[in-house]
Amino acid sequence: MLLIRILKKQKYLSKTTLFRPVLILWLCFLPPSLGQSREPCPCPAVPFDAMVPSKYEIIFCGKVMQLKKLNENLNTVVFEVKELYKGNVTQNWEVHFNPDDPCAVSFNPGEEWLMFLNYYQNNNSKLNWCSHSRKYYRAKTDDPYWISSGWEYDDVKSFLKKNLGTYRVLQNVGSEAKNRNLVPNRWEFFIYLLASAGGMFLIYYFTKKYL
């Protein structure tokens, strides 16, 4: 091995050193994948033009709120939708993604992203890493999308606002379900009971009087 020859040259593997047996054991149990380069991303350059929005069902600008594990192959990132340009989504929208994809990048809470998505289920999406989705970078020279397409992040946002407009997001399903399942307290129940009794009395009174 090249590493061993280099260490011999530097006298780290001399017979008199105690480092030799420790190093040999470490090399024997070295994971095969250690030092191997990651598979290159196969995504082609994705230029941006006026036809891009028509390829997606959902387009929004959002902030990363949290990450969670969905299953062995997929993770989920939850976005707080700040501006909706296309589609019907709730305020907190879940996007599933493969973290082991060769084109994957990390999501971190607080980051702003422009997301170009299609529906995976009625209440979530699945990210295609070769899509036009992109993260906001303070320095455009750090933005790989700008390097490949020439479109700055804010320029794309301005284009979407001008050509698609912005739309209201839907109320979170969880909040709706929670409100539907609220149980009235004792005083509310008493007021509802009195109102119902009063309604019944009025119906009975007018029925007797006019029928």
VOFI-347181 format. One record per residue (C-alpha): residue number from 1; residue in three letters; x, y, z. Coordinates in steps of 0.001 Angstrom, whole numbers. Last residue first. Layout:
ATOM   num   residu      east     north        up
ATOM   NUM      ALA         X         Y         Z
...
END
This chain:
ATOM   num   residu      east     north        up
ATOM   211      LEU   -101076     26144     13169
ATOM   210      TYR   -100329     29786     14054
ATOM   209      LYS   -100186     29820     17836
ATOM   208      LYS    -99272     26225     18617
ATOM   207      THR    -96500     26111     15992
ATOM   206      PHE    -95251     29540     17001
ATOM   205      TYR    -94854     28464     20624
ATOM   204      TYR    -93317     25026     19899
ATOM   203      ILE    -90698     26497     17545
ATOM   202      LEU    -89912     29205     20079
ATOM   201      PHE    -89557     26642     22891
ATOM   200      MET    -87205     24442     20807
ATOM   199      GLY    -84997     27420     20037
ATOM   198      GLY    -84871     28407     23691
ATOM   197      ALA    -83928     24855     24683
ATOM   196      SER    -81134     24834     22095
ATOM   195      ALA    -79843     28200     23248
ATOM   194      LEU    -79967     27063     26882
ATOM   193      LEU    -78035     23885     26056
ATOM   192      TYR    -75417     25766     24033
ATOM   191      ILE    -74954     28197     26931
ATOM   190      PHE    -74576     25311     29419
ATOM   189      PHE    -72027     23560     27146
ATOM   188      GLU    -70042     26762     26865
ATOM   187      TRP    -70087     27075     30643
ATOM   186      ARG    -68855     23485     31187
ATOM   185      ASN    -66111     23552     28552
ATOM   184      PRO    -66689     22782     24890
ATOM   183      VAL    -64719     19843     23412
ATOM   182      LEU    -62348     20764     20558
ATOM   181      ASN    -62220     18089     17832
ATOM   180      ARG    -62929     20338     14851
ATOM   179      ASN    -60282     22789     15979
ATOM   178      LYS    -57632     20064     16152
ATOM   177      ALA    -58576     18748     12740
ATOM   176      GLU    -58265     22203     11239
ATOM   175      SER    -54903     22780     12925
ATOM   174      GLY    -53582     19445     11666
ATOM   173      VAL    -54721     20218      8142
ATOM   172      ASN    -52675     23427      8112
ATOM   171      GLN    -54644     26289      6611
ATOM   170      LEU    -54120     26627      2899
ATOM   169      VAL    -51580     29014      1402
ATOM   168      ARG    -52572     32302      -163
ATOM   167      TYR    -51285     33014     -3638
ATOM   166      THR    -48475     34976     -5277
ATOM   165      GLY    -48190     36008     -8919
ATOM   164      LEU    -47182     33697    -11748
ATOM   163      ASN    -45339     35960    -14202
ATOM   162      LYS    -44229     38881    -12028
ATOM   161      LYS    -43829     37004     -8766
ATOM   160      LEU    -42041     34085    -10467
ATOM   159      PHE    -39629     36374    -12327
ATOM   158      SER    -38841     38307     -9156
ATOM   157      LYS    -38079     35077     -7314
ATOM   156      VAL    -35832     33913    -10171
ATOM   155      ASP    -33943     37211    -10089
ATOM   154      ASP    -33557     36936     -6312
ATOM   153      TYR    -31755     33590     -6646
ATOM   152      GLU    -29431     34746     -9420
ATOM   151      TRP    -29817     33218    -12865
ATOM   150      GLY    -26579     32497    -14771
ATOM   149      SER    -27585     28871    -15197
ATOM   148      SER    -24618     26736    -14106
ATOM   147      ILE    -22837     29178    -11763
ATOM   146      TRP    -26126     30569    -10483
ATOM   145      TYR    -27286     27045     -9620
ATOM   144      PRO    -23960     26252     -7921
ATOM   143      ASP    -24450     29197     -5523
ATOM   142      ASP    -21220     30028     -3692
ATOM   141      THR    -20399     32795     -6187
ATOM   140      LYS    -23824     34233     -5441
ATOM   139      ALA    -22691     35144     -1954
ATOM   138      ARG    -25509     35151       604
ATOM   137      TYR    -26669     31777      -673
ATOM   136      TYR    -30353     30858      -980
ATOM   135      LYS    -30994     27180     -1693
ATOM   134      ARG    -32262     25800     -4977
ATOM   133      SER    -35040     23735     -6512
ATOM   132      HIS    -34802     23696    -10311
ATOM   131      SER    -35130     19910    -10462
ATOM   130      CYS    -32292     17386    -10648
ATOM   129      TRP    -32608     16597     -6930
ATOM   128      ASN    -36199     15508     -7467
ATOM   127      LEU    -37937     16236     -4192
ATOM   126      LYS    -41028     14327     -3149
ATOM   125      SER    -44159     16256     -2241
ATOM   124      ASN    -46741     16338       543
ATOM   123      ASN    -50439     16581      1434
ATOM   122      ASN    -52194     14960     -1509
ATOM   121      GLN    -49371     12489     -2067
ATOM   120      TYR    -46178     12858     -4077
ATOM   119      TYR    -47212     16157     -5654
ATOM   118      ASN    -44701     17834     -7934
ATOM   117      LEU    -42001     20249     -6879
ATOM   116      PHE    -39982     23380     -7595
ATOM   115      MET    -38790     24751     -4245
ATOM   114      LEU    -37000     28047     -3719
ATOM   113      TRP    -35174     27644      -438
ATOM   112      GLU    -34442     29699      2679
ATOM   111      GLU    -32377     28146      5452
ATOM   110      GLY    -33525     28446      9072
ATOM   109      PRO    -33208     24766      9910
ATOM   108      ASN    -30555     23044      7767
ATOM   107      PHE    -31072     20963      4635
ATOM   106      SER    -28047     19149      3253
ATOM   105      VAL    -27257     18591      -404
ATOM   104      ALA    -28204     15576     -2480
ATOM   103      CYS    -26803     15041     -5992
ATOM   102      PRO    -25360     11584     -5272
ATOM   101      ASP    -28708     10621     -3663
ATOM   100      ASP    -28116      9347      -148
ATOM    99      PRO    -30432     11870      1541
ATOM    98      ASN    -33408     10762      -584
ATOM    97      PHE    -36120     13370      -221
ATOM    96      HIS    -39632     13859      1119
ATOM    95      VAL    -41101     17371      1235
ATOM    94      GLU    -43599     18314      3928
ATOM    93      TRP    -45429     21650      3803
ATOM    92      ASN    -46197     23842      6796
ATOM    91      GLN    -48481     26640      5615
ATOM    90      THR    -50514     24162      3562
ATOM    89      VAL    -50082     23703      -159
ATOM    88      ASN    -52157     24274     -3286
ATOM    87      GLY    -50148     24928     -6435
ATOM    86      LYS    -48149     27832     -7862
ATOM    85      TYR    -46371     30970     -6646
ATOM    84      LEU    -46607     30531     -2882
ATOM    83      GLU    -44506     32863      -737
ATOM    82      LYS    -43387     32175      2829
ATOM    81      VAL    -44158     28454      3106
ATOM    80      GLU    -42808     27070      6370
ATOM    79      PHE    -40985     24008      5150
ATOM    78      VAL    -40791     20547      6724
ATOM    77      VAL    -37984     18312      5469
ATOM    76      THR    -38618     14586      5324
ATOM    75      ASN    -36116     11765      5001
ATOM    74      LEU    -36388      8804      2661
ATOM    73      ASN    -34731      5444      2120
ATOM    72      GLU    -34955      3672      5475
ATOM    71      ASN    -38187      5432      6420
ATOM    70      LEU    -39558      8932      7128
ATOM    69      LYS    -36747     10385      9233
ATOM    68      LYS    -37272     13970     10323
ATOM    67      LEU    -36039     17455      9508
ATOM    66      GLN    -37365     20757     10814
ATOM    65      MET    -38368     24322      9926
ATOM    64      VAL    -36656     25022      6602
ATOM    63      LYS    -37904     28353      5263
ATOM    62      GLY    -39996     28623      2130
ATOM    61      CYS    -40309     30053     -1363
ATOM    60      PHE    -42904     28230     -3409
ATOM    59      ILE    -43567     26320     -6621
ATOM    58      ILE    -45928     23347     -6835
ATOM    57      GLU    -47259     21488     -9883
ATOM    56      TYR    -44040     21702    -11889
ATOM    55      LYS    -43093     21561    -15567
ATOM    54      SER    -45114     24685    -16438
ATOM    53      PRO    -42828     26745    -14188
ATOM    52      VAL    -39800     26011    -16444
ATOM    51      MET    -41260     27331    -19710
ATOM    50      ALA    -40220     30958    -19125
ATOM    49      ASP    -36544     30045    -18827
ATOM    48      PHE    -34051     28621    -16339
ATOM    47      PRO    -31133     26474    -17455
ATOM    46      VAL    -30775     23111    -15688
ATOM    45      ALA    -27254     21741    -16167
ATOM    44      PRO    -27365     17950    -16272
ATOM    43      CYS    -27872     15852    -13137
ATOM    42      PRO    -25578     12813    -12928
ATOM    41      CYS    -24001     13816     -9583
ATOM    40      PRO    -20666     12081     -9195
ATOM    39      GLU    -20496      8980     -6962
ATOM    38      ARG    -18729      9938     -3758
ATOM    37      SER    -14967      9449     -3578
ATOM    36      GLN    -13499      6488     -1733
ATOM    35      GLY    -11311      7378      1220
ATOM    34      LEU    -13039      5077      3602
ATOM    33      SER    -15328      2698      1725
ATOM    32      PRO    -13217      -363      2488
ATOM    31      PRO    -13427       319      6233
ATOM    30      LEU     -9940       198      7864
ATOM    29      PHE     -9737     -2872     10075
ATOM    28      CYS     -6382     -4055      8785
ATOM    27      LEU     -5023      -521      8555
ATOM    26      TRP     -5827       146     12215
ATOM    25      LEU     -4168     -3095     13274
ATOM    24      ILE     -1045     -2179     11305
ATOM    23      LEU      -993      1291     12868
ATOM    22      VAL     -1180       -48     16410
ATOM    21      PRO      1514     -2631     15723
ATOM    20      ARG      3877        25     14250
ATOM    19      PHE      3401      2887     16728
ATOM    18      LEU      5490      1192     19403
ATOM    17      THR      8606      2147     17451
ATOM    16      THR     11753        92     17346
ATOM    15      LYS     10849     -1970     14316
ATOM    14      SER     10504      1116     12165
ATOM    13      LEU      7036      1824     10831
ATOM    12      TYR      6969      5579     11407
ATOM    11      LYS     10376      5889      9742
ATOM    10      GLN      9187      8632      7284
ATOM     9      LYS     10017      6318      4400
ATOM     8      LYS      8181      3528      6140
ATOM     7      LEU      5150      5791      6520
ATOM     6      ILE      5163      6575      2818
ATOM     5      ARG      5483      2900      1901
ATOM     4      ILE      2593      2051      4251
ATOM     3      LEU       324      4702      2693
ATOM     2      LEU      1123      3514      -813
ATOM     1      MET         0         0         0
END
